[in-house]
Amino acid sequence: MKLLRVGTAGAERPALLDAGGVLRDLSALVPDIDGTLLADEAALDRVRSAADAGDLPVLDPEGLRIGPPLGRIGKVVCIGLNYHDHARETGAEPPTEPVLFLKAPDTVVGPYDTVLVPRRSVKTDWEVELAVVIGRTARYLESTEEALAHVAGYAVAHDVSEREFQIERGGTWDKGKNCETFNPLGPWLVTADEVPDPQRLDLRLWVNGELQQDGTTAEQIFPVGEVVRYLSHFMTLYPGDVINTGTPAGVALGRAEPKPYLRGGDVVELEIGGLGKQRQVFADA
């Protein structure tokens, strides 16, 4: 299923994109698309049955904002340097264990919302990423197969980063990762049954119409199952938690000087095969 949330920011309602590409209203069936729903197999089955029967009301998409496909996110866990080609372009040694950092849930915005370039920023960068959404509580998982069974679905994430804040200002990476609007998510949450192999997904990103990133999750150093298994030994993962699994080569940080960092007015478009597309106009904060 392709689940999404539509409406004004903070007042989104649950919806579904059916097999024919028709937008359907889920608000009579479920209150929201969140961890509570993802952990409730019976509720998900009711949604599937209603979608298959064609009984859900049709929504007119004209002028309707698409918000993040997940509400009440518990935490956003991110994996750094998780693509072989991205490690090469930045001159970093491939890590021997996953590199972890966190983004606050309030960085999450819709896939077409405006993204703000922070004040005094000179190195705002782009990163298309596969987001993994947890559907079952995960603690001390033993195998990658078990880990994948705890995944509810997948989405497109844009891990926007400010490289000076991240790398040159001391401390951890969090300063360059948690600026306002720095995690567009969506347009859909695609349930795991529709993504048989998360290691065979193509990722692309364009800036002002020019292709910058063109990669595949096959390049991941730590595959999705291993990332979920590994994280479960350091923290409990709950339904509705999000994991951003890293970005392929092609970021501004990896380019020759002068690096083409983002400025107000730039337009970024990104997509992952089968998971949908995003488009953001950047604006000065």
Secondary structure, DSSP 4 states (H G I P E B T S, - for coil): -EEEEESSTT--EEEEE-TTS-EEE-TTT-S-SSHHHHT-HHHHHHHHHHHHHT-SPB---TTPPB--S--S---EEEEES-BHHHHHHTTPPPPSS-EEEEE-GGGEE-TTS-EEEPTT-S-EE--EEEEEEE-S-B-S---HHHHHTTEEEEEEEE--EEHIIIIISSS-GGGGT-STT-EEB-S-EEEGGG-S-TTS-EEEEEETTEEEEEEEGGGBSS-HHHHHHHHTTTS-B-TT-EEE----S--GGGSPSSP--B-TT-EEEEEETTTEEEEEEEEE-
